[in-house]
C-alpha cells in the first residue's frame, strides 16, 4: 500500500502538514516540555520521555507503519542529495530499497523567505520494530533543543495497522490523529495530564469525557 492510497482511504481531505490537530476532527495535542525552570539536561530528558512514552503507547512492534520525512529544497539541491542520511541511522539498510519518493510543491509557500522551491517527500513502509525510534525521536526533539544529532525536517509516523498519525511538531508538543475516537481513547485517558491546556476543551468534547 502506498502512502497516498492510505491517506485517501482513511484520512480523506487531510493534507499531511502542520498543524494536523486543527485539520482533522479526531485528535489529541500533547505538550512535551514541562513547565517551570529546569537545567537544560533535565528539560531535554523530560521532553524525550514524553515523546517516547506516547509513541510506545500507540505503536506495537508488529504494527505496519509509514515513516515520512519531508525535505525542503533550497534550490541548490543539497538537501535532496543528502536525503539518504536521514534514514540509515534509524532503520536497517536492507530496507532502504523500499524508500519511495514524491516531488511536492513547497508545502508552505507563504513562508518562502529563503528560496525554497519544493518539498521532497520520502516514505518508508516497515514495521515499528524495524525503526530505532528512540534515537529518532530524540533527534527530532534536538532540532529545537540545539543538540546533536538532530533532524531539521518534518517527520511523520503514519500507523497503517492502527490508522493513526503521530507528529512531534516542535518544542511545544506533538499531535496524535486517528480515524475514530475509540482508537486512541485509552491514550486520552491515560495521559490526560499531558494534554495541552489551550486545546483541552475541544479534545474533551471529542472523547465525551468532560464538558
Phi, psi and omega per residue, in radians:
X1 nan 2.392 3.100
X2 -1.625 2.761 -3.113
X3 -1.009 -0.821 -3.103
X4 -1.066 -0.673 3.111
X5 -1.120 -0.795 3.130
X6 -1.082 -0.812 -3.118
X7 -1.094 -0.751 -3.122
X8 -1.123 -0.627 -3.098
X9 -1.366 -0.643 -2.994
X10 -1.936 -0.506 -3.132
X11 -2.249 0.913 -3.079
X12 -1.017 2.371 3.128
X13 1.405 -0.121 3.105
X14 -1.514 2.200 3.046
X15 -1.639 2.291 -3.071
X16 -1.348 1.468 3.101
X17 -2.836 2.709 3.096
X18 -1.198 2.673 -0.057
X19 -1.566 1.978 -3.076
X20 -1.071 -0.718 -3.067
X21 -0.983 -0.674 -3.088
X22 -1.508 0.042 -3.101
X23 -1.960 0.024 -3.074
X24 -2.529 2.439 -3.026
X25 -1.236 -0.407 -3.071
X26 -2.038 1.853 -3.130
X27 -2.949 2.980 3.111
X28 -2.325 2.401 3.063
X29 -1.974 2.037 -3.116
X30 -1.808 2.606 3.002
X31 -1.669 2.371 -3.132
X32 -1.724 -0.731 -3.121
X33 -1.320 2.290 3.103
X34 -1.325 2.589 3.129
X35 -1.394 2.608 3.134
X36 1.927 3.064 3.141
X37 -1.733 2.086 -3.133
X38 -2.312 2.670 2.998
X39 -1.003 2.612 -3.063
X40 -0.932 -0.701 -3.093
X41 -1.143 -0.766 3.130
X42 -1.165 -0.661 3.113
X43 -1.095 -0.774 -3.140
X44 -1.107 -0.763 -3.128
X45 -1.099 -0.659 3.097
X46 -1.158 -0.670 3.103
X47 -1.109 -0.850 3.116
X48 -1.010 -0.811 -3.051
X49 -1.033 -0.774 -3.117
X50 -1.153 -0.775 -3.131
X51 -1.083 -0.781 -3.116
X52 -1.195 -0.732 -3.140
X53 -1.076 -0.790 3.128
X54 -1.147 -0.707 3.123
X55 -1.079 -0.815 -3.103
X56 -1.203 -0.534 3.098
X57 -1.162 -0.515 -3.067
X58 -1.637 -0.625 -2.992
X59 -1.871 2.111 3.019
X60 -1.513 2.684 -3.103
X61 -0.972 -0.572 -3.078
X62 -1.593 -0.012 3.137
X63 -1.116 2.446 3.007
X64 -1.470 2.284 -3.095
X65 -2.397 2.810 2.901
X66 -1.862 2.295 2.932
X67 -1.796 2.053 -3.044
X68 -1.999 2.221 3.080
X69 -2.155 2.144 3.102
X70 -1.722 2.100 -3.108
X71 -1.940 2.075 3.097
X72 -1.415 2.340 -3.103
X73 -1.691 2.083 -3.135
X74 -1.641 0.692 3.038
X75 1.215 -0.382 -3.139
X76 -1.565 -0.158 3.069
X77 1.345 0.100 -3.092
X78 -1.132 -0.728 -3.129
X79 -1.139 -0.627 3.134
X80 -1.193 -0.760 -3.118
X81 -1.119 -0.528 -3.071
X82 -1.754 0.183 -3.001
X83 -1.064 -0.564 -3.114
X84 -1.127 -0.357 3.128
X85 -1.201 -0.272 -3.135
X86 -1.353 -0.368 -3.038
X87 -1.794 -0.781 -3.018
X88 -0.924 -0.623 3.140
X89 -1.171 -0.285 -2.964
X90 -2.110 -0.107 3.090
X91 -2.408 2.842 3.092
X92 -1.154 2.348 -3.121
X93 -1.058 -0.475 -3.126
X94 -1.171 -0.254 -3.129
X95 -1.597 -0.187 -3.021
X96 -1.143 -0.377 3.107
X97 -1.156 -0.297 3.137
X98 -1.530 -0.048 -3.090
X99 -1.103 2.238 3.135
X100 -1.898 2.591 -3.062
X101 -2.152 2.449 3.084
X102 -2.413 2.261 3.133
X103 -1.640 2.024 -3.076
X104 -2.031 2.672 2.941
X105 -1.077 2.636 -3.139
X106 -0.936 2.197 -2.989
X107 -1.185 -0.493 -3.120
X108 -2.185 1.174 -3.081
X109 -1.080 -0.438 -3.137
X110 -1.204 -0.285 3.134
X111 -1.832 0.294 -3.031
X112 -1.339 1.308 -3.133
X113 -1.702 -0.181 -3.069
X114 -2.078 0.342 3.065
X115 1.376 0.477 3.092
X116 -1.295 2.273 -3.096
X117 -1.960 -0.355 -3.141
X118 -2.792 2.936 3.074
X119 -2.064 2.288 3.088
X120 -1.764 2.137 -3.124
X121 -1.851 2.195 3.116
X122 -2.041 2.244 -3.046
X123 -2.224 2.288 3.098
X124 -2.141 2.131 3.054
X125 -1.637 2.244 -3.111
X126 -2.817 -2.973 3.032
X127 -1.738 2.736 3.117
X128 -0.962 -0.673 -3.106
X129 -1.170 -0.273 3.118
X130 -1.407 -0.215 -3.033
X131 -1.859 2.311 3.006
X132 -1.455 1.333 -2.939
X133 -1.266 -0.452 3.141
X134 -1.110 -0.971 3.089
X135 -1.140 -0.511 3.115
X136 -1.168 -0.795 3.109
X137 -1.115 -0.662 3.105
X138 -1.124 -0.690 3.131
X139 -1.141 -0.620 3.091
X140 -1.146 -0.808 3.125
X141 -1.121 -0.612 -3.073
X142 -1.130 -0.322 3.107
X143 -0.990 -0.764 -3.125
X144 -1.500 -0.425 -3.108
X145 -1.451 -0.200 -3.115
X146 1.289 0.410 -3.134
X147 -1.842 2.922 3.073
X148 -2.131 2.645 -0.084
X149 -1.262 2.747 -3.127
X150 -2.533 2.719 3.110
X151 -2.103 2.160 -3.119
X152 -1.543 -0.246 -3.062
X153 -1.509 2.797 3.101
X154 -1.348 2.327 -3.122
X155 -2.169 2.231 3.128
X156 -2.092 2.467 3.027
X157 -1.955 1.913 -3.108
X158 -1.838 1.988 -3.062
X159 -1.575 1.935 -3.122
X160 -1.209 -0.712 -3.096
X161 -1.178 -0.821 -3.071
X162 -1.581 -0.217 -3.095
X163 1.035 1.000 -3.140
X164 -2.359 2.883 3.056
X165 -2.311 2.302 -3.110
X166 -2.160 2.212 -3.074
X167 -2.513 2.023 2.973
X168 -1.425 1.935 -2.951
X169 -1.636 -0.547 3.026
X170 -3.016 -2.803 -3.065
X171 -1.188 -0.192 -3.122
X172 -1.466 -0.584 -3.120
X173 2.902 -2.692 -3.087
X174 -2.507 2.728 3.110
X175 -1.893 2.460 3.043
X176 -2.225 2.083 -3.128
X177 -2.016 2.683 3.112
X178 -2.590 2.857 3.133
X179 -1.362 -0.336 3.109
X180 -2.646 2.653 3.118
X181 -1.033 -0.617 -3.101
X182 -1.065 -0.500 -3.073
X183 -1.180 -0.483 -3.090
X184 -2.246 0.263 -3.125
X185 -1.096 -0.608 -3.131
X186 -1.142 -0.572 3.095
X187 -1.282 -0.688 3.079
X188 -1.016 -0.732 -3.110
X189 -1.284 -0.737 -3.040
X190 -1.298 -0.610 -3.068
X191 -2.005 0.602 3.125
X192 -0.968 -0.615 -3.076
X193 -1.284 -0.136 3.096
X194 -1.766 -0.037 -3.118
X195 -1.184 2.444 3.120
X196 -1.169 2.122 -3.034
X197 -1.032 -0.623 -3.104
X198 -1.015 -0.635 -3.095
X199 -1.780 0.066 -3.059
X200 -1.019 -0.779 -3.133
X201 -0.990 -0.733 3.123
X202 -1.149 -0.750 -3.127
X203 -1.161 -0.743 3.134
X204 -1.062 -0.688 3.137
X205 -1.117 -0.661 -3.128
X206 -1.102 -0.687 -3.054
X207 -1.699 0.066 3.014
X208 0.973 0.573 3.138
X209 -1.720 -0.617 -3.108
X210 -2.453 2.748 3.117
X211 -2.067 nan nan
